[in-house]
Amino acid sequence: MLIVLSSLLFACKSKKASLSDNDEEVDIPGFLTLVPDLKLPFQVTDTIFKHKDSVINPQLFTRLVPDTILSRWFGKGAKPRLYAVGKVKVPKQETYLFVKGLAKDRRVLYIICFDKKDRFSTARPILYSDNEPGVTGQASMDSKYTLTVSHQRKAGDGQILFHRDAYIFNEETGFVLILTESNEGKAKITPVFNPIDTLPRKHKFSGDYAQDKRNIVAIRDGRDASRFLFFVHFEKEEGSCKGELKGEAKFVSPGVARYKSYSDPCAIEFTFGSSGITLKEQGGCGVHRDIKCFFEGYYEHRKESRPKEARPKPAAKKA
């Protein structure tokens, strides 16, 4: 009996971990050992969404990386199916993990980077499909670990239009754009939509702050005087580097507030002055912006525009 029990105990301890299980003992290094290695150069197209890959337990995934990686693209509370495509390990340096998420009407291929100490560093979508006809995508990583992402579509006149970006990873700033190639014309400029515009603005600092029409900070009343809701949208370098974030910040001292969520590595400090607000990024906000720009800068307070009251017309003089 003792021999049988010992054998069963040994078998339980030696059970191989699986990506499809939410094993509490699996950490990031252990998770990465379960993902198959990829050989460079590596190249995929959006047909990758039709391939069968190793299923990842969503609870295991969100325990090891921020859940905002999924919520930003699939929506809060969404539960896409997750699959491990493979990983690329740079000797004694970072590791690149390719993961795809599939939902009913959205499919995304992510590249997730862990630093040389196997800590989460940054993530970004590299291929996505919203069932838009005529648009195809391709992503690749060469032997020097340069990531290239390209998309192409057929114009109405039959011309093939493409846009291609190349990135390298930097431990301090994440993925850095090093090259852009395109034969597309200037994209149509869409207006910036402020999702909290109609909310109350009775607090001392509530209102609109801006650098111009496409670089704005909206502050609205929070649930109490110590908090406020905010929406930030910025576009730098002629619109090639953008960022957008909506959330709740809390005052930590007079005129100084911070945004920090337990489920988001991003942290931003808001400093209110007599005529404006200054933003300073203090944590990894790469999920909410492009890689070479940050949530920072000074935004001037803009007075609320009120409709002009119609003046009564003077009475006509009697003849």
CORMO-V537701 format. One record per residue. N is the residue number from 1. SS is DSSP state (alpha for helix, beta for strand, coil for the rest). Layout:
[[N,SS] [N,SS]]
This chain:
[[1,coil] [2,alpha] [3,alpha] [4,alpha] [5,alpha] [6,alpha] [7,alpha] [8,alpha] [9,alpha] [10,alpha] [11,alpha] [12,alpha] [13,alpha] [14,coil] [15,coil] [16,coil] [17,coil] [18,coil] [19,coil] [20,coil] [21,coil] [22,coil] [23,coil] [24,coil] [25,coil] [26,coil] [27,coil] [28,alpha] [29,alpha] [30,alpha] [31,alpha] [32,alpha] [33,alpha] [34,coil] [35,coil] [36,coil] [37,beta] [38,coil] [39,coil] [40,coil] [41,coil] [42,beta] [43,beta] [44,beta] [45,beta] [46,alpha] [47,alpha] [48,alpha] [49,alpha] [50,alpha] [51,coil] [52,coil] [53,coil] [54,beta] [55,beta] [56,beta] [57,coil] [58,alpha] [59,alpha] [60,alpha] [61,alpha] [62,alpha] [63,alpha] [64,alpha] [65,coil] [66,coil] [67,coil] [68,alpha] [69,alpha] [70,alpha] [71,alpha] [72,alpha] [73,alpha] [74,alpha] [75,coil] [76,coil] [77,coil] [78,coil] [79,coil] [80,coil] [81,beta] [82,beta] [83,beta] [84,beta] [85,beta] [86,beta] [87,beta] [88,beta] [89,beta] [90,coil] [91,coil] [92,coil] [93,coil] [94,coil] [95,beta] [96,beta] [97,beta] [98,beta] [99,beta] [100,beta] [101,beta] [102,beta] [103,coil] [104,coil] [105,coil] [106,coil] [107,beta] [108,beta] [109,beta] [110,beta] [111,beta] [112,beta] [113,beta] [114,beta] [115,coil] [116,coil] [117,coil] [118,coil] [119,coil] [120,beta] [121,beta] [122,beta] [123,beta] [124,beta] [125,beta] [126,beta] [127,beta] [128,beta] [129,beta] [130,coil] [131,coil] [132,coil] [133,coil] [134,coil] [135,beta] [136,beta] [137,beta] [138,beta] [139,beta] [140,beta] [141,beta] [142,coil] [143,coil] [144,coil] [145,coil] [146,coil] [147,beta] [148,beta] [149,beta] [150,beta] [151,beta] [152,beta] [153,beta] [154,beta] [155,coil] [156,coil] [157,coil] [158,coil] [159,coil] [160,beta] [161,beta] [162,beta] [163,beta] [164,beta] [165,beta] [166,beta] [167,beta] [168,beta] [169,beta] [170,beta] [171,coil] [172,coil] [173,coil] [174,beta] [175,beta] [176,beta] [177,beta] [178,beta] [179,beta] [180,beta] [181,beta] [182,beta] [183,coil] [184,coil] [185,coil] [186,coil] [187,coil] [188,coil] [189,coil] [190,coil] [191,coil] [192,coil] [193,coil] [194,coil] [195,coil] [196,coil] [197,coil] [198,coil] [199,coil] [200,coil] [201,coil] [202,coil] [203,coil] [204,coil] [205,coil] [206,coil] [207,beta] [208,beta] [209,beta] [210,beta] [211,beta] [212,beta] [213,coil] [214,coil] [215,beta] [216,beta] [217,beta] [218,beta] [219,beta] [220,beta] [221,beta] [222,coil] [223,coil] [224,coil] [225,coil] [226,coil] [227,beta] [228,beta] [229,beta] [230,beta] [231,beta] [232,beta] [233,beta] [234,beta] [235,beta] [236,beta] [237,coil] [238,coil] [239,coil] [240,coil] [241,beta] [242,beta] [243,beta] [244,beta] [245,beta] [246,beta] [247,beta] [248,beta] [249,beta] [250,beta] [251,beta] [252,beta] [253,beta] [254,coil] [255,coil] [256,beta] [257,beta] [258,beta] [259,beta] [260,beta] [261,beta] [262,coil] [263,coil] [264,beta] [265,beta] [266,beta] [267,beta] [268,beta] [269,beta] [270,beta] [271,beta] [272,beta] [273,coil] [274,coil] [275,coil] [276,beta] [277,beta] [278,beta] [279,beta] [280,beta] [281,beta] [282,coil] [283,coil] [284,coil] [285,coil] [286,alpha] [287,alpha] [288,alpha] [289,beta] [290,coil] [291,coil] [292,coil] [293,coil] [294,coil] [295,coil] [296,coil] [297,beta] [298,beta] [299,beta] [300,beta] [301,beta] [302,beta] [303,coil] [304,coil] [305,coil] [306,coil] [307,coil] [308,coil] [309,coil] [310,coil] [311,coil] [312,coil] [313,coil] [314,coil] [315,coil] [316,coil] [317,coil] [318,coil] [319,coil]]
